[in-house]
Amino acid sequence: MLTHLKQSLLMLVLFTVLTGAIYPLAVTGLARLTLAHQAGGSMIEHDGRAAGSELIGQPFSDPKHFWSRPSATSPWPYNASASSGSNLGPTNPALADAVSGRIKALRDADPSNAGAVPADLVTASASGLDPHISPAAAEFQVARVARARGMDPAQVRRMVERHTQGRQLGFLGEPVVNVLALNLDLDRAVAPAH
């Protein structure tokens, strides 16, 4: 029996070292060599420093920026350590109130925009961290952003098109616009003088 116990303990130590240290280090090292950007958190740099990850949304409320999809994480929006949706059902009055408030904020920021508000501008994603909006949600905001920046709407629209990513593998999902990358590009753009 002592022999079996000794063999069992030896196997436990061996597999703990193998699966708990060697394997994770090998996978992490391989990822850093072959997919350095992704292994480093898919960070977007601005002025030589990390501005955020292209995989995690950020809150924007300034009229000169495109606004992100709402986040339902707590205790603050886009909290990556608390990824979750709101869990509010479609008949829940709290969800209806939140959506109404978001629609009002969008209308107040751009009273001349009578277009239908895209759903992804007023509802949170399942993770609460979505860094993307639909091209329709970006188009809805073009006039406001152009006006706030003193830019031609066509120029802003071209920037949106540059940041629109197609379907994954050509057929999975829908086209999306990365809000952080677009806003950083806008911040680098020089508005024409009037």
Secondary structure as UniProt FT lines:
FT   HELIX           2..17
FT   HELIX           18..22
FT   HELIX           23..34
FT   HELIX           36..39
FT   TURN            40..41
FT   STRAND          43..46
FT   TURN            47..48
FT   STRAND          49..53
FT   TURN            54..55
FT   TURN            63..64
FT   TURN            77..78
FT   HELIX           80..82
FT   TURN            90..91
FT   HELIX           93..109
FT   TURN            111..112
FT   HELIX           119..121
FT   STRAND          132..133
FT   HELIX           135..149
FT   HELIX           153..162
FT   STRAND          164..165
FT   TURN            169..171
FT   STRAND          176..178
FT   HELIX           179..188
//
